[in-house]
């Protein structure tokens, strides 16, 4: 069965963006992207780079991890604000929204119903794993369905911002098992955690 993987960048103090939710790596962002970090993404997770970045870097690798990306309305808006209606044309792209009435791009699927029901449906389909790109609110709603965490941990603190699982996540402690880790010279760490089997 396919797994839902929350593959997300986080600060040391557990935030995925600043208080305004804007792109922290954008032109006005506070989150530096070192060369070794970008190289690791291109080598290990090429499908997670947006289409324009893949084109600029000459990346054509399909990737072996994900064939589907899901995200929330606010995360999708970051691309729209940059004039990009489908940041991941090389992946099946679903956006969860209660406010959008139609998709700005024919290739982007709009989901207005229950996120958990939709993810359970996706897990039953054939294919590679499903990448949960964010944001925190959707990650909080899908918390029970997340099978794996891949945290791109930046050597950075920001004090406050949008937490890993949003501001309205329910209290539900769970332990995770570290299955892989890579620490880059720039100080960033890629940490992979699996949800322990309950069976």
HUQUI-V99557 format. One record per residue. N is the residue number from 1. RES is the residue in one small letter. PSI is psi in whole degrees, -180 to 180 (NA if undefined). BURIAL is b if it has 24 or more other ideal C-beta (glycine too) atoms within 12 Angstrom, else e. Layout:
n: <N/N>
res: <RES/RES>
psi: <PSI/PSI>
burial: <BURIAL/BURIAL>
//
This chain:
n: <1/2/3/4/5/6/7/8/9/10/11/12/13/14/15/16/17/18/19/20/21/22/23/24/25/26/27/28/29/30/31/32/33/34/35/36/37/38/39/40/41/42/43/44/45/46/47/48/49/50/51/52/53/54/55/56/57/58/59/60/61/62/63/64/65/66/67/68/69/70/71/72/73/74/75/76/77/78/79/80/81/82/83/84/85/86/87/88/89/90/91/92/93/94/95/96/97/98/99/100/101/102/103/104/105/106/107/108/109/110/111/112/113/114/115/116/117/118/119/120/121/122/123/124/125/126/127/128/129/130/131/132/133/134/135/136/137/138/139/140/141/142/143/144/145/146/147/148/149/150/151/152/153/154/155/156/157/158/159/160/161/162/163/164/165/166/167/168/169/170/171/172/173/174/175/176/177/178/179/180/181/182/183/184/185/186/187/188/189/190/191/192/193/194/195/196/197/198/199>
res: <x/x/x/x/x/x/x/x/x/x/x/x/x/x/x/x/x/x/x/x/x/x/x/x/x/x/x/x/x/x/x/x/x/x/x/x/x/x/x/x/x/x/x/x/x/x/x/x/x/x/x/x/x/x/x/x/x/x/x/x/x/x/x/x/x/x/x/x/x/x/x/x/x/x/x/x/x/x/x/x/x/x/x/x/x/x/x/x/x/x/x/x/x/x/x/x/x/x/x/x/x/x/x/x/x/x/x/x/x/x/x/x/x/x/x/x/x/x/x/x/x/x/x/x/x/x/x/x/x/x/x/x/x/x/x/x/x/x/x/x/x/x/x/x/x/x/x/x/x/x/x/x/x/x/x/x/x/x/x/x/x/x/x/x/x/x/x/x/x/x/x/x/x/x/x/x/x/x/x/x/x/x/x/x/x/x/x/x/x/x/x/x/x/x/x/x/x/x/x>
psi: <143/152/152/121/119/97/108/147/139/148/169/-29/22/26/144/-9/169/178/-29/-8/4/164/112/-15/4/-176/-34/16/169/1/102/149/94/160/-41/-28/-48/-40/-40/-43/-48/-33/-46/-29/53/-30/-12/-3/137/154/-49/-37/-41/-43/-44/-34/-2/31/124/-4/133/-36/154/-3/-48/145/1/138/135/143/168/172/-43/-37/-43/-35/-31/-44/-43/-41/-25/5/18/114/-20/96/-17/65/-16/-3/157/128/118/137/127/124/142/-5/-31/136/-23/152/135/-10/131/-22/-12/121/129/130/120/-10/-162/120/-40/-44/-41/-42/-39/-37/-45/-39/-28/-15/156/151/-175/-178/167/126/117/110/-20/-172/-163/-39/-45/-39/-39/-41/-32/7/-45/-19/-6/123/-28/146/132/103/120/91/118/144/67/140/149/-4/-51/162/-157/119/162/-40/27/176/-11/17/148/156/114/77/138/147/148/152/122/122/-17/151/144/127/125/159/-30/-11/-12/148/137/114/123/126/138/147/125/142/139/-4/NA>
burial: <e/b/b/b/b/b/b/b/b/b/b/e/e/b/b/b/b/b/e/e/b/b/b/b/b/e/e/e/e/e/b/e/b/e/e/e/b/b/e/b/b/b/e/b/b/b/b/b/b/b/b/e/b/b/e/e/e/e/b/e/e/e/b/e/b/b/b/b/b/b/b/b/b/b/b/b/b/b/b/e/e/e/e/b/b/b/b/b/e/b/b/b/b/b/b/b/b/e/e/e/e/e/e/b/e/e/e/b/b/b/b/e/e/e/b/e/e/b/b/e/e/b/b/e/e/e/e/b/b/b/b/b/b/b/b/b/b/b/b/b/b/b/b/e/b/b/b/b/b/b/b/b/b/b/e/b/e/b/e/e/b/b/b/b/b/b/e/e/b/e/e/e/e/e/e/e/e/e/e/e/e/b/e/b/e/e/e/b/b/b/b/b/b/e/b/e/e/e/e>
//
